Amino acid sequence: MFVMESRYLAVDVGGTSIKYGFFDSKGTLIRKSSIPKTERRVPELIETIGRLWEMAPERPDGIAVSLNMIVNPQTGEVYGGSNYLMEGDSFPFRERLIERCGGVPVALDKDSNAALFAELQTGNLQGAESAIAIILGTGIGLALCINGKILYGDNCFAGEASTMMVGSACPSDPISAFWYNFSGVPAFVRRTADVIGVDPELFSGKDLFARIEAGDETVIQLFDGFCDTLATQIMNLTLLLDINRVVIGGGISAQPLLFEKVRQKLEELNCFLRPSAKARVPEILPCKYHNDANLYGTFYRLKAMLDRERREVQG
């Protein structure tokens, strides 16, 4: 008798768009696409995901969601942390999505933790005991693996790196010191466009790297500053957590020059610090799945949940 292969919907809710893809049970990403993010409220987002599930050619057997919000993956609650509006301090996201989609299994996690989970399972962090994933997008996604386990913290707040401070300890405008203003990719691209006098609406990341390749000294200097900040924060985290490996994801992680510059600057920082701090320079690698790391990670989270439930049923 022919048995239809299971299909799973994975959704990655980002700062400006919602990416989604369909996986088979072996973890193969069959196809993917994206839609603009227009929702303003969490219930509207749940409705959008419900429609993606309904419109699939073959009704998916489970839904995995990566969110740019603070997420408790055990309870399925979300606690804000994005530009979505919700009533109260928490929202039962998984429960409502299960209701919306007729009882289908649902797993969810914060986007950076999903990316880290993917890299630990089958990516460039396999075998790592202490490592971090940094996802450079609209904000700064950060996830931490300590002693072989993802660190969530007491309030599932660990890794909220976008609002970490850079520079002065007491800035007159605290928001201007937030890390995402320095290493968030859209903010950096806009800042570069302003400096070189082009319309930010017509200037993209591809344009920025084309100017670097063409030898534009102003853009090269700005990119050096971008890499300086990133390397400094990585060194701070290395001194704090004694990590051995770092993966960087997001669209910009496809640029080899980013890794060349960050590795060089980390070596320079380590030489400066060596007399007083014997920190090792961690290995710096791109996320294996680049801009799809969140999709893979949230699928692996769903698969782990379903496998655990099957084992429990079998006794």
N, C-alpha and C positions, 0 to 999 in steps of 0.2 A: 504494500500500500504506500502511495506517495505521501510524504509528510512535508508540508511547506516549511521552509527555513524561517526561523524567527528573525524579526527585524526590530530594531530599537531606534527611537528618535533621540538624538542628542541635541541640546540647545545651549548656545553660549550667548548670554545677554551681556553685551559690551556697552561702552559709553555712547556710541553713536549708531550702532547697528545690532541686529540679532542674527547671529549665524546659526545654522542648523544643518545637521547631517543625519544620514541613516547608516547604521552599522548592522552587519550580520553577527551571529553568535560567536564567530571566531575573531571578532574585533576588526574586520575589514570595513573601512569607510567607503561605502558604496557610491554615495553621491552627496554633495553638499551645496548649499546656497546661502543667501543672506537677504534680509529685508531691512529697510530703515527702521530705527526705533522711534516710534511716535507716541507711545503710551506715556501717560503721566501718573497713573495710579497702579498699584500692585494688582488689584483685581483685573484691570485691563490687560496687564501683561499675561496673567493666567489665561485669559480669554484668547489672546494671540497664540499662546503655546497650544491651547486646546484646538484651535483651528488648524495649526500645522499638523497636529496629530490626526485630525479628521480628514484632511486633504491628502494624506499620504496614499499612494497607489495601493499599498498593502498596509492595513492597519497595524501600527507598531505594537509589540507585546510589552513594551516598557518605555518610560520616558526618563531621560537623564538631563538635569539642568545645571548649568554653571552660571552663577549670578555675581554681578558686581555689587554685592551687598554683604552684610555680616550674616552668616548662616550657621545654624546649629544643625549639622547633618544627621544627628541622632534623632532629634525631635521634629525636624523639618520646618522649624520656625525661622523667620528672617527678622532682622532687627534694624533695618535701614542701612545707611551707608552708601546710598546712591541717590539719584534725583527722582526716585519714585515716591509718591505720596501714599501713606497708609495711616489708618486710624490707630492710635495707641502706640506703644513702644515695641510691639511685636506683631507678627502676622503668621497664621498657620499655613504657610505656602504649600507644603507638600499635601496636607489634608485637603485643601481646596482644589488643588490640581487633580488629585485622585478622584474627587467628587465630579469635577468637570469632565473627566475622561472615563467615566464609567467603571472606576475601580482598578484601572491599570496600575501596575507598580511604578513608583516614582522615587528617584534618588536625586539629591541635590547637594551642592557644595559651593563654597566661595570660589570664584574663578581662579585665583592664584593657587589655592589648594588643589583644585582639579588639575591644573597644569603640573604641579609638583607630583601628584599621584601618578599621572601618566609617565613622567620621567623616571619615577622610582620603579614602576612596573616593567616598562619595556623600553625606556628611553635612556638618556645620557646620565642618569643618576642611579642606575642599577647597581646594587651592592654598596651604595653610600650609607654611612652611618650618621654623619652630620653634614648637611648640605642645605642650600637655599635655592629657590627659584625666584627670579625677578622678571616680571612681565611688564614691558614698557609699552604702554598704550596711552589712552587718554589720561589715565592716572598711573600710579605705580603699584602693581600687584606684587606682593611679597608673600612667600610661604616658606616655612622652616621645617626641616626634618632634624630632630635631635634624638640621638641614640636609636635611630631606626624608626622613629615614629613622628608623624606629622604633629606639630605643636599647634593646638587650638587656643590654649589659655583658658582661664576660669570662665570667661564670658564670651568665648569664641571670637575674641577681638584681635588675637595675635596676627601680625602681618599687615595691619592697616597702615601701610607705609606712606601713602600719598601725603598725609599731613605731618610726617616727620619733619623736623626743622632742619634747614640748611643755612649756615652762616651765623649771624648774630644771635646770641642767646636771648636778647630782649629787643626784637625788631619793633619799630614803631607801627608797622602794619604786619601782624603775624601771618596773614594769609599769603603775603608776598614771599615769605620764607619757607612755605610748604615745598616739600621735595618735588611734587608733581609739576610745580611751576618751573623747575630746573631740568627735570628729566622726563616729564611727560612729553611724548612725541609731538602731538598737535601744538602744545605751548611752545616747544622749541622751534618748530617749523614757522609758526607765526612770528616769533621773536626774530628769527633770521630774516624773514621777509621784510619786517619793519626796518631792520638795520640796513639792508641792501636796497631799500626803497622800491619794493615791488608790491603789488596787490596781494595781501595774504590769502584772499579767496581764490587766486589763480596760481598759487605757489604750493607745490606738494613736496612730500618727502623725496620722491624721485627727482624732482627738480633740484632739491638741495644736494643730493649726492652727485647729480650730473655736474653741478658747479664745483664740487670738491674734485671730481675727476678732471675737470677742465683747469684746475689750479687756481681757483678763486681764493686769494689769500684771506679775505674777510670771512668767507664761509668756513674755510679750513680752521681759522682761529676760533670761531664760534663753536665748531664741532669739537675742537680740543677742549674747550671749556665744558661742554656737555659731558665728554668722557672723563674729565677731571672730577666732576661732581659724582658721577656714577662710581668711579674707582674709589673715591674717598669714602662713600657710603658702604661699599663692599668691604673696604678695609676696616671701617668701624664695626661692621657686623662680624668680621673675622676675629677682631680683638675681643668682642663680646662673647661670641659663641664657639670659637675655635673650630670653624668649618673647614672642610677640605675641598669641597667642590661647589661651584655655582653654575647654574644654567640661566641663560637669559632668553626670554621669549618675546613675542610680539612681532609685528611686521618688520621692524628695524633689525631683528635678529638675523635676517637674511643677508645683512651687509657684513662681509668679512672684515671691513675696515674698523667696525665698531669693536670687534674682539681684539684686533691687533693693537688698537690704541689703548683699550682698557687694560690689557695684559701689560703693556709697556709702562703705563702709569702706576699700576699696582707694584711692579718691580721697583720703580723709583721711590714710591712711598715706603716700601719695605726696607730699602737701603737707608732711608732717612730714619726710620723707626728702630732699626736693628739694635743700636746700642742700648735702648731702654726697653724694647719689647720684641721678643723672639717669635713674632707671629710668622707663620708660613703663608706664602702667597697661595691662595686656593686655585685649583684648576678652574679655568673659565671656559665654558662651552655653550654653544647655542642649544636651545631646546630641540630635541630630535624632531618634534612635530611642528616647530616654528609657530605659525599663527593658528594652527589647528590643535595646539596642546590642550586647550580647555575642552574641546570636543572629545578628544581621546580620553582625557582624565575623567570627565563626568560619565562617559560610557563605562570605563573600568570601575568606577564607583558603583554604578548600577549593577554591573555583572557580579561584583563582589557581594553586594547585598542579596542578589538572587541566589547565588551559590550558597551563601550562608543559610538562607531560608530553606533551600532544598535539603541541606544536610540536617537541619533541625527537624524537618518533616520525616526524613528517613531514620531518625533516631540516633 
